[in-house]
Amino acid sequence: MISSYTQDIKHKEDELAIQYLPAVKGMAFRLKERLPSSIDYMDLSAIGTEELIKLARRYDETLNDSFWGYANKRVYGAMLDYLRSLDILSRASRKLVKAIDYAVEEYRVTYDEEPTDAELSELLDETEEKVHDARIASTIYTVMPLHDQLQVGDEGAALALIEKEELVAVIKKILSGYNEREQLIIQLYYFEELTLKEISEILDITESRISQIHKSVIHKIKESVGT
């Protein structure tokens, strides 16, 4: 009797997980669209599915009206944790990312286009492979919540010294200095989770320019918190 009851419960939990499996796969696909080709969609999907099953087996419908409402942020968070676990930005590559960002801006001012990995390699006297890897790592971090991005690099320690409300106020102040279109880019990227390509098509602005605005916002926020 007890064994039969346990089996029924387990079956119900698995049915719940199966019901929302397409939503997890869709979430993984959307996240993958915002990441470089080196990140495998199947890995993201597997991580999300594993988390979904765990959540289904812990779910108490008397405490939460909607399973997906309870699970979706946790599933997405598991995928982000997986990306964090890749240790994508070592101390050395963080410095290289900064150097690359600066070199890209200087190059764009002069030539009105973004340099290739080979051109950056020559400008920075680094191997093309290192430049390529650092740019990939930087791209991965752009899908992370702002809090994660602000803690990348030696400057991140300063964030521990300020309250969340103060940081929100700083971010609002920074964004107010941008025009309406640029503010919309940040909203579409972080809150609507659109890809650079989708934003480019909606606003008729290059993906390179969108990336530039994003990095500018991150840099100014770091400056404002005293880093």
Secondary structure, 3 states (H helix, E strand, C coil): CHHHHHHHHHHHHHHHHHHCHHHHHHHHHHHHHCCCCCCCHHHHHHHHHHHHHHHHHHCCCCCCCCHHHHHHHHHHHHHHHHHHHCCCCCHHHHHHHHHHHHHHHHHHHHHCCCCCHHHHHHHHCCCHHHHHHHHHHHHHHCCCCHHHHHCCCHHHHHHHHCCHHHHHHHHHHHHHCCCHHHHHHHHHHHCCCCCHHHHHHHHCCCHHHHHHHHHHHHHHHHHHCCC
